[in-house]
Amino acid sequence: MPLYKSISVNSQTTVKIWKIEESYDALFQPLDLKPQSLQRVLGMKSELHQRGFLSVRHLLHEFGYTDQDLYYDDNGKPHLKDGKHISITHSFTFAGVIISDNEVGIDIEKQREKIEVIAHKFVDYESNYLKSTDEDYINRLTVIWGIKESLYKLFATPGMLFKEHFLVIPFMLKDGETVAWIDYKNKKYRYNTAFLEFEGFTCAYVVP
């Protein structure tokens, strides 16, 4: 399927989301992958991961880029050769890319009950406003995880911990946005965040 969603965050930042309905062959055939990317996708054991990888390259095309324009640093963070900032995500049947003049991060997660089991690993301050008895508990937990994952991708610094260094300000699902902070090595960084839900998935992204 073509593009699922395109969101103009601001004049410098755009989010595009792809719903992965095509077969591996249909996604693979039109692409011109560089050798490293070809080796990587052929080495993936899961076809779902292969299709996610390839759909990200189709999203790049939607932005006017190709696989040749993308590279990764030693921390695994993606970059574009023209200096624009990029973040990438894929989860099951959706993939997302955010591109901006500024540092950005994006994450897509499937909404699943089992996130409650690992909540203690990434929720600290947020437990002040989040209760397991809330009707929307799983959905809001998923938003928090998505925001913190996006912050981690943006900062790409080994040693950062979701629970200790990232903080998400209180929000309601209907808000579609909130503020998040990174508190790391005696420095504090503030980020604007937004989120949306679709077909049992949550997409969150952060911008300065």
NORBEL-V590651 format. One record per helix or strand. SS is the DSSP state (alpha for helix, beta for strand). FROM is the first residue (numbers start at 1). LEN is the number of residues. If there is no record, write none. Layout:
ss->SS from->FROM len->LEN
ss->SS from->FROM len->LEN
//
This chain:
ss->beta from->3 len->8
ss->beta from->13 len->7
ss->alpha from->24 len->6
ss->alpha from->35 len->8
ss->alpha from->47 len->16
ss->alpha from->67 len->3
ss->beta from->70 len->3
ss->beta from->78 len->3
ss->beta from->85 len->7
ss->beta from->94 len->7
ss->beta from->104 len->7
ss->alpha from->113 len->10
ss->alpha from->125 len->4
ss->alpha from->137 len->19
ss->alpha from->162 len->4
ss->beta from->166 len->3
ss->alpha from->173 len->3
ss->beta from->177 len->8
ss->beta from->187 len->12
ss->beta from->201 len->7
//
